[in-house]
Every structure is written in C-alpha cells, then in structure tokens.
Amino acid sequence: MTSINGRRVAAKTLRLGLLLGGLLAGIAQAATPAECFDPLAAPVYPTTPDVPSVTPQAVAVRFLNMATFGAGPRDVNHLSKMTLQAWVDEQLAMNASCHLAVLNETQNNNQRENRMEVWFRHAVTAPDQLRQRVAFALSEVFVVSDVGSGIATNALAVYYDILVRNSFGNFRDILEQVTLSPAMGSYLSMLHNQKANRKLGIRADENYAREVMQLFTIGLLQLDTDGTPLLQAGNTIPTYSQTDVENSAKVLTGWALGDAVSFFNGIDWRIEMKPFEDYHDRSLKTILNNTPVPAQGKAPADLKILLDTLFNHPNVGPFIGRRLIQRLVTSNPSPDYIKRVAEAFNDNGSGVRGDMKAVITAVLLDPEALGGTHSNPKFGKLREPLLVLTHLWRALDGQAADGRLPYYYPDSTIGQAALSAGSVFNFFRPDFAPSGPINDQGLFAPEFQLVNDANNTRFYNELFGLIQWHYKGNPYADPFSVLININNLSKRAKVPVDLVNYLDLMFTGNKLPADVKTVLTAYIRSLDYKNGAGNGVTRSLEALYLVISSPHYLIQR
C-alpha cells in the first residue's frame, strides 16, 4: 500500500495534462496492424545460423515456455544460437499468421469445429509464436466468448485477428479496435446501444462502459506505478463512480453493424461498427477524472475522448502489465517487476505511451522473469490446460496425416477452449486464490480456479489417452486425428536415464528434482524395452505421461 500524500501535485499535473494527452493520443502511438502471411503458403520459419550456442538449451526451453505455446526441438535449437533479446527482436519483426484467411479455406468458415482446428494449427505450427502467444493472453483480458453469445464463428475469427495483428502495435489501437468490433459489441451490448428514451423505456446500456474500465483498462482501485493500491486516509480509492459508468454509457450510444443501412439491420460481422447519429446521446457528459464530453458531439468524437481518457489514465500501465505478466510469466510478480513493465508502457524510451513491443519485451526480459525463484521465491504459475496440450504437440510434432490439427472440443475434454470463457471475467480471475497456504499467504493462483475433482479427472484422463493411443506408428490410431511423433523418445528409451533427461530438458527446462528423476528412471528401467508395441514405445509413453502430468511440469517455474 502506498500513501497518496505527496502525490497530489503529480496527480493534479496529470489531470491538467489529460486533455493535451487526449489530443496527442493516437497520433504518435498509431501503428499499422501487421500484415498477414499468405494463408495458402507453407509456414516459413527463420533459418538457424550454424554458429556455436550462446544460450543454454535449458534456458531456451524455460524462456520458450513463457513466450510461445511450448518449447519444441526446432525452437530450442534456434534460440540456443542467439541471445534472448535477439530472439524477441526477430519475433517482433515477423508478419502475422491470421485466422480468418485460413478459416476461409475450410468448407464452412462459420463452423465452430473449423475455428478450433485453425486455432490449434496456429498455436502449434505458426512461426510467429510470440505474436500468437501474446494474442491468446490478450484474448483472456479482452474477453469475447462463444458461450451462450450467439456470435458468429467468422466474427470471432475476425476478433481474434484484431488481437493477433495488433499484438505488437499500440495499446490505444487495440482498445479502439476491440471497442468497435461487432463481436465485442454483441458480447457486451454496445452494438445497438441507443440514447435514452423515457417514453419507450430505453436507457443507455452500461455493460461495456463498466467492463472497459473494470476489466480492460484501469480496474477498480487507483494504483501506484508498482500496482499497489493508493490510499487516502488509510482507505483505497475507487477509480470510477456509477456516474462515470452512466455517462460513459451515453458516450457509447449510436453504433450499429458496419454494413447497416438503418440502425437495427446489417449482417456483416467482419467489419467494424459504424455510427448512427440519430441514436447517439449528444448531451453534455462528464466522464472519468471530470473530463468533459461536449454537447452536440458526434459518436466518433465522443468515443475518442472516452478512449483517450482511459488510455492516458495512470492505472493502465500497472493494470495491464500485471495481467500480461500473469498470463505469460508468473502469478505473483513483485511490485518492482510490475513497476518496470508499467514504466515501459508509460514510455517506450522514445516518448511513446502504450507501445506493446516495449511492454512485451519488458515482461519477458525482466530480471525477475529470467531469474525465476532465484529472484522471487513466490515465482511460478500453473499451466493452463490448453498450454499443456499445445506444448505436447509442439514438442513432439503433433499433427494429423493431412497436416491439420483436428481437435474440435477442448472445452469438453480438457476444460478450456480459445474464445470460450464462461464469462467476461475469463476462465479464471487474476486475483483468485484457492483456500489453504496460497490464500493464507495473500498470494494468487488464477489458473487454479479451473482445478476441481471433475476437471482434474477429465483432464488427466484425456492427457493419458492422447499420449497412450495417439502416436504415429500405433496401428490402431486414426491417422486423421492428432498424432505425436515419439521417435526422439523411443531411440533414447534403451537407456532410461537418457530418456528421462531428454523429457526433463524439453518439458521442464531441467526442473525435475534429482530424487524424482531417480525414481522415474528406476520405474522406466523396470519396463520391457522390447514388446509388442515396438522397441522403446511403452517406456517412452509411460515416461512422457508421468513427466507431463507431474507438478514439476505443470507449475511453470
């Protein structure tokens, strides 16, 4: 907790500069969304220089498990030939692997199963792994879901591509494009939100107005740069009031589908919403920080004032910074870590606020991220079910015979699917803490909100089946399901310690304790090397499942 005394001058200066900041926001910060790869072309991966290694493989694995959908042998070899900074720079320079263009290649671009296949294909095989991983993290902040929403599948693909193409752009652009997305407009009621009409019993819908503040930008409490709540007379200070919500809701009136001829028609979910001024509230409005929205303003101008005001709020850096740290690196970052990321958000070193490249670099290359438990004893996070599955397939070249990744119902089998959260609060809340030691210490473990007896049983059973049956060479496996390649495992299985060491490296970055490795090696040695499944197959599958289902893997350290 930080006292607000001594900060009032700075706060007043900030408020005085807010209008100027609003005028400048979106000029220096505006960034063109990344171009998309040709969807018909094979993925192009960066070439790996034939030079001595500069990054130890275990370090590469650990870093890739934060920055990608899971370390694979090709990625580990590639990163080992360069510094972590050089790898990040290389990834930041890549074009985007987009979803809609690939979805359009399917027989039905509005079928959920096809969207799931395209998502897994990008998560597992796309060369722009950092972009894809950050987009997934952003999708868990700017939540839109197909659960009970009726949002068209191709609209969800367009929405996800907003996050993909702008992951390395500017946060202000992400905020605006998310706001004007028909998918978000439908999900949080901004689409067809209209000015009050007492005779018809209509009032401005407050849904998006509330969530854009609470969940997408500034949160509930005023924060210091390090993410700790500011105090006034010993009490926390709310960031906004109900009046701010009501007036912001008025600002957000008058938007319809982009191809609409009249306010309530239109069918194209793929293009951003457009304004209908007759439905926009043009009264004088006062929003956050007593910022005026002048009377008679048009919908786009009023929206700009609102988004600029939110973007320039001092909370955004620590608020969004903490969420990205939690999604990529660790559940309980120290205040100093959050502060360093927030400062990168506030200024990228060239006077630009909201530069996502600077923010992502700060998140991943921070001394605490690289030092782990050596830098912060509370370091670590539970891997999300989707990230376990994508890592399995990336590490062992998982794919079907036709090169696709047809895994259609992950929400039913492992309890999680992209853009399928149960609510706008995501699959789990950032401040969730299971009862017991974690909660008693005032720590957080968001992903544990998915953990219960039913989900655990379902997840481990599915993981066991995907490993024990879905491998290339199994004569009983469906070749058009996702199959893993265990050649790198079976050739090491003759010497159990080699197999265990390889799995330890590729999945945990050499984090298995020595006593665990000793017991695991002894167990693998007790299994026949030669049997009906093939030389080393049983040993490989058993060892793989035991490592990937262990807490030493599932807790990312």
Salt bridges, closest charged atoms under 4 A:
ASP75 OD2 - ARG394 NH2 2.85
GLU90 OE1 - HIS78 NE2 2.69
GLU117 OE1 - ARG121 NH2 2.71
GLU117 OE1 - ARG404 NH2 3.93
GLU140 OE1 - ARG327 NE 3.25
ASP146 OD2 - ARG112 NE 2.63
ASP146 OD2 - ARG115 NH2 3.07
GLU176 OE1 - ARG172 NH1 2.77
GLU206 OE2 - ARG203 NH2 2.81
GLU206 OE1 - ARG210 NH2 3.18
ASP224 OD2 - ARG7 NH2 3.00
ASP268 OD1 - ARG270 NE 3.05
ASP281 OD1 - LYS285 NZ 3.98
ASP302 OD2 - HIS280 NE2 2.76
ASP302 OD2 - LYS285 NZ 3.44
ASP308 OD1 - ARG172 NE 2.75
ASP308 OD2 - LYS304 NZ 2.54
ASP366 OD1 - ARG340 NE 2.53
GLU384 OE2 - ARG327 NE 3.68
ASP397 OD2 - LYS472 NZ 3.64
ASP402 OD2 - ARG404 NH1 3.93
ASP411 OD2 - ARG112 NH2 2.95
ASP431 OD1 - ARG322 NH2 2.62
GLU447 OE2 - ARG327 NH2 2.36
GLU447 OE2 - LYS381 NZ 3.26
ASP504 OD2 - LYS517 NZ 3.22
